[in-house]
Amino acid sequence: MTQKIKVALLLFAALCIISILLYLKNTSSTLPKELRDFAVEDTAGISKIFLADKNNKTITLVRKDGFWTVNELFSARKDLVDVMLKTICRLNVKAPVSKSTHNTIVKSLATSSVKVEIYQKDKLIKTFFVGGATPDNLGTYMLLEGSSTPFIMDIPGFFGYLTSRFTTDLNDWRDHSVFRYNFSDIANVEVNIPSAPTQSFRVSNLSNNRFSLESLAEGKQILHFDTIALKEFLASFKRLNFESFISDVSQKRKDSILKSTPLVIIAVTDKSGTRNFAKFYYKPNFTKKLSQDGDPFPYDPDRMYAFINQDKDLVNAQYFVFDPVMKELKYFLPQK
């Protein structure tokens, strides 16, 4: 094959590729903008997002005073809301679905999609339906309300599908905070240790860099204590999150755990008098994790059970997260 023929073939191949790209671009761009305009650039103005699936599960996210709530019951996870807003802002039409798959995709969206409504100042500005992933998992089928043309959507620079970002599982959206307090907002903290009652204590923040430490067992003030350790203890309540909700446990099992003896009970009262508490329990070593000696730990060495929200929710809590506040009274006493 001569050099001229090779060059000609390369030029022909390049022209073919360019023609295909232009065709795809024109196919998308010739559609009216209102039928492919999914993104909302001004996410700062979004006041509400409503999600509904085909099983009648709904999520209502509302912004108020800079914070988001979910279903008017709980604080919403800031990280997940931020991902949602960025997704809505950056939604990009990758391509319309092919003619050969059009009817199949439309039927799929009709039976298993999530409806998304976006509001600004309580006015509905956008409605679209989110379906499943493309076969290569690099796109997501979506359809604007009022349109009969579904599109393959993506986010530039992101390699994956977007369906899970529009989850209708309430627990996915709920904030994972157990304790979240600024140092100055804490009035007192009680740590009750049923297995070692003499090590139970109360720390009070008296303001102006003054504190008190009390033995709950003896009901009296401790006069000499490590102020730095106590301040670090109170500062640790800035952000303490649980790992995950436990939803695959029967109510009978939950009641059984709740009736057992807690590992520790921690209660925080803020300056307004509001008290928030969490009860922590040993979790069975289901995965049979072994110690360095090769023996199985009696309990899960990494996670505990915890009851929060007035004992309504059972969650997984990690030791390394809560160790800074799971202290005994002797931790604050001067070393002899």
C-alpha positions in Angstrom: 0.0 0.0 0.0 1.5 3.3 -1.1 1.9 6.3 1.2 -0.7 8.3 -0.7 -3.3 5.5 -0.3 -2.6 5.4 3.5 -3.1 9.1 3.8 -6.3 9.0 1.8 -7.7 6.2 4.0 -6.9 8.2 7.2 -8.5 11.3 5.8 -11.6 9.3 4.8 -11.8 7.8 8.3 -11.5 11.2 9.9 -14.2 12.6 7.8 -16.5 9.7 8.7 -16.0 10.3 12.4 -16.6 14.1 12.0 -19.8 13.4 10.0 -21.1 11.0 12.7 -20.4 13.5 15.5 -22.0 16.4 13.6 -25.0 14.2 12.9 -25.5 13.3 16.6 -25.0 17.0 17.6 -27.5 18.2 15.0 -30.0 15.4 16.0 -30.0 16.7 19.6 -29.8 20.5 18.8 -32.7 20.4 16.2 -35.0 19.3 19.0 -36.8 22.3 20.7 -34.8 23.5 23.8 -37.9 23.1 26.1 -37.8 19.4 25.4 -34.2 18.9 26.4 -33.6 21.7 28.9 -33.2 19.7 32.1 -30.7 21.7 34.1 -31.4 24.5 36.5 -28.4 26.8 36.7 -29.7 29.0 39.6 -29.7 26.3 42.3 -29.3 29.0 45.0 -32.9 30.0 44.2 -34.3 26.5 44.6 -36.6 26.4 47.6 -38.1 22.9 47.3 -37.4 19.6 45.6 -40.1 16.9 45.4 -39.4 13.3 44.5 -41.9 10.6 44.0 -41.5 7.0 42.7 -44.0 4.5 41.3 -44.4 2.9 44.7 -45.9 6.1 46.2 -42.7 6.8 48.2 -42.1 10.6 48.3 -39.4 12.9 49.5 -39.9 16.6 50.0 -36.8 18.7 50.5 -37.4 22.2 51.7 -34.9 25.0 52.2 -35.5 27.3 55.1 -33.2 29.8 56.7 -30.2 28.2 54.9 -31.0 24.7 56.1 -32.8 21.8 54.4 -35.4 19.6 55.9 -36.8 16.3 54.6 -40.5 15.6 54.7 -41.0 18.3 57.3 -39.8 15.9 60.0 -36.0 15.7 60.0 -32.9 17.7 59.1 -31.6 16.7 55.7 -28.1 15.5 55.0 -26.2 18.5 53.7 -23.8 16.4 51.7 -26.5 14.6 49.8 -28.5 17.8 49.2 -25.3 19.5 47.9 -24.8 16.6 45.4 -28.4 16.8 44.3 -28.1 20.6 43.6 -24.9 20.1 41.7 -26.5 17.4 39.7 -29.5 19.5 38.8 -27.2 22.4 37.8 -24.9 20.3 35.6 -27.3 17.9 33.9 -26.2 17.5 30.3 -27.9 15.9 27.3 -25.5 13.2 26.1 -27.8 12.0 23.3 -31.5 11.2 22.5 -32.3 7.6 22.8 -32.1 5.6 19.6 -35.3 4.9 17.5 -34.8 1.2 18.1 -35.0 1.6 21.9 -37.3 4.6 22.1 -40.6 2.7 22.9 -38.8 0.4 25.4 -37.3 3.3 27.3 -40.6 5.2 27.4 -42.4 2.2 28.8 -39.6 1.8 31.4 -39.9 5.4 32.5 -43.6 5.0 32.7 -43.3 2.1 35.2 -40.2 2.6 37.2 -39.0 6.2 37.1 -38.7 8.9 39.8 -40.7 12.1 39.2 -38.7 15.2 40.1 -40.3 18.6 40.7 -38.1 21.7 41.3 -39.5 24.9 42.9 -38.2 28.4 43.2 -40.0 30.6 45.7 -42.7 28.0 45.9 -43.3 28.1 42.1 -42.9 24.9 40.1 -40.2 25.6 37.4 -39.2 22.2 36.2 -40.5 18.6 36.2 -38.7 15.6 34.8 -38.6 11.8 35.2 -35.4 9.9 36.1 -35.1 6.3 34.9 -32.4 3.7 35.0 -28.9 3.5 33.7 -27.8 2.9 30.1 -26.2 -0.6 29.4 -22.7 0.9 29.8 -23.7 2.6 33.1 -22.3 5.9 31.8 -25.7 7.5 31.2 -29.1 7.9 32.7 -32.5 7.9 30.9 -34.6 11.0 31.6 -37.7 12.6 30.2 -39.0 16.1 30.6 -42.7 16.4 31.5 -44.7 17.2 28.4 -42.1 15.6 26.1 -42.3 12.2 24.4 -38.5 12.1 23.7 -36.4 10.6 26.4 -32.7 11.4 26.6 -29.5 9.9 27.8 -28.2 12.3 30.4 -24.9 12.7 32.1 -22.7 15.1 33.9 -19.5 16.2 32.1 -16.5 14.7 33.7 -18.5 12.2 35.8 -18.3 8.5 34.7 -21.4 6.7 36.0 -25.2 7.0 36.2 -27.3 9.4 38.2 -30.3 7.3 39.3 -29.2 6.8 42.9 -28.9 10.6 43.4 -32.7 10.8 43.2 -33.4 8.2 45.9 -36.8 8.1 47.6 -35.6 6.3 50.6 -36.2 8.6 53.6 -33.3 7.2 55.6 -30.9 8.1 52.7 -31.9 11.8 53.1 -31.9 12.1 56.9 -29.1 13.9 58.6 -26.7 11.5 60.4 -26.0 13.8 63.4 -26.1 12.4 66.9 -24.5 15.4 68.6 -23.8 18.7 66.9 -23.0 21.5 69.3 -20.8 24.6 69.3 -18.7 24.7 72.5 -20.4 27.8 73.8 -23.9 26.3 73.3 -23.4 23.4 75.7 -24.8 23.8 79.2 -23.8 20.4 80.5 -23.0 16.8 79.4 -23.8 13.7 81.4 -22.0 10.4 80.8 -23.7 7.4 82.6 -21.8 4.1 82.6 -24.1 1.4 84.0 -21.2 -1.2 84.3 -19.1 1.3 86.3 -21.4 3.7 88.0 -18.6 5.3 90.0 -17.1 6.5 86.7 -20.3 8.3 85.7 -20.0 12.1 85.6 -21.5 15.5 84.7 -19.5 18.3 83.1 -21.0 21.8 83.2 -20.0 24.7 81.1 -20.3 27.7 83.3 -19.1 30.2 80.7 -16.2 32.6 80.9 -13.8 29.6 80.8 -15.2 28.2 84.0 -16.3 24.5 84.3 -17.5 22.1 86.9 -17.1 18.3 87.2 -19.5 16.2 89.3 -19.5 12.5 90.2 -23.0 11.2 89.6 -22.5 8.3 91.9 -21.5 10.4 94.9 -23.5 13.5 93.9 -20.6 15.9 94.7 -18.3 18.3 92.9 -14.8 17.3 92.0 -12.5 20.2 93.0 -9.4 19.3 91.1 -9.5 18.2 87.5 -7.7 18.5 84.2 -9.2 21.6 82.6 -7.6 21.0 79.2 -8.9 17.5 79.0 -12.4 18.7 80.0 -12.4 21.4 77.3 -11.3 19.0 74.7 -14.1 16.7 75.7 -16.7 19.4 75.3 -15.2 20.5 72.0 -15.6 16.9 70.7 -19.4 17.4 70.5 -18.9 19.7 67.5 -19.9 17.0 65.0 -20.6 13.4 65.9 -22.4 11.3 63.3 -23.6 7.7 63.2 -22.6 5.5 60.3 -26.0 4.1 59.1 -29.5 3.4 60.0 -30.4 -0.2 60.8 -33.7 -1.0 59.1 -33.4 -4.8 58.7 -34.0 -5.6 62.4 -37.4 -6.5 63.7 -39.2 -4.4 66.3 -38.9 -7.3 68.7 -35.2 -7.4 68.3 -35.0 -3.6 68.8 -37.0 -3.8 72.0 -34.7 -6.6 73.2 -31.6 -4.4 72.6 -33.3 -1.4 74.3 -34.1 -3.5 77.4 -30.5 -4.7 77.7 -27.9 -2.8 79.7 -26.3 0.0 77.7 -22.6 0.4 77.4 -22.9 4.1 78.0 -25.6 6.8 77.9 -24.5 10.3 76.9 -26.8 13.3 77.3 -26.2 16.8 76.2 -28.2 19.8 77.4 -27.8 23.1 75.6 -28.1 26.6 76.9 -31.8 26.7 75.9 -32.5 23.7 78.2 -33.1 21.2 75.4 -31.8 17.8 76.3 -30.5 15.3 73.6 -29.3 11.8 74.5 -28.0 8.6 72.9 -27.7 5.1 74.3 -24.9 2.9 73.1 -24.8 -0.9 73.2 -22.4 -3.6 72.3 -23.0 -5.1 68.9 -22.5 -8.9 68.3 -19.5 -9.9 66.3 -21.5 -11.1 63.4 -18.5 -11.3 61.0 -16.4 -13.2 63.5 -13.5 -10.7 63.5 -10.4 -12.1 65.2 -8.0 -10.5 67.7 -4.3 -10.6 67.3 -4.3 -13.8 69.2 -6.6 -15.4 66.7 -9.6 -15.5 69.0 -12.9 -14.0 67.9 -13.8 -10.7 69.7 -16.8 -11.1 72.0 -18.4 -8.1 70.4 -17.9 -6.1 67.1 -14.6 -4.3 67.7 -15.5 -1.5 65.3 -19.1 -0.7 65.7 -21.8 -0.3 68.4 -25.6 -0.1 68.3 -27.0 3.2 69.3 -30.5 4.4 70.0 -31.1 8.1 69.1 -34.0 10.5 68.6 -35.7 9.6 71.9 -35.0 5.8 71.3 -36.9 5.9 68.0 -34.0 5.0 65.7 -31.5 2.2 65.9 -28.2 3.0 64.1 -24.7 1.8 63.7 -22.1 3.9 65.5 -18.3 3.6 65.1 -16.0 3.5 68.1 -13.4 5.7 66.5 -16.0 8.5 66.1 -17.4 8.4 69.6 -14.2 7.4 71.6 -13.4 11.1 72.3 -16.7 11.4 74.3 -16.9 7.9 75.8 -14.7 8.8 78.8 -14.7 7.8 82.4 -14.5 10.2 85.4 -10.9 9.2 86.1 -9.9 10.5 82.7 -10.3 14.0 84.0 -8.6 13.5 87.4 -5.0 14.5 88.1 -2.5 11.7 87.6 -1.1 10.5 90.9 
